[in-house]
Amino acid sequence: MSPEHLATLIAEIESADPLDFDALSIDAGGARRLMANHFCELDRRLADFGLATDERLEMMAAIAAHALVENMLLQFERLRAAGDKAEFRAWMKRHGIG
């Protein structure tokens, strides 16, 4: 796993559900590279700690799932603050919730 390959995979995933970076001081490519480098560094540290490939995969899946839960909560809060119940329901349906 290389940061470059991981960033490419992130971009492919994003193509189906683009993120809005307009209000940020980092562009999409920079954000992908930052997270890809971070993920690869985590993998290296877990390997250095002695975890086998399947154990690292499980830990990385847990980290990704935690990030998904955090993202879901942030999205719920954003949609609740906007007060648009139709948009909230559409977001839930788009993500297979409810």
Secondary structure, DSSP 8 states (H G I E B T S, - for coil): --HHHHHHHHHHHHHHS----TTSSS-HHHHHHHHHHHHHHHHHHHHHTT--HHHHHHHHHHHHHHHHHHHHHHHHHHHHHHT-HHHHHHHHHHTT--
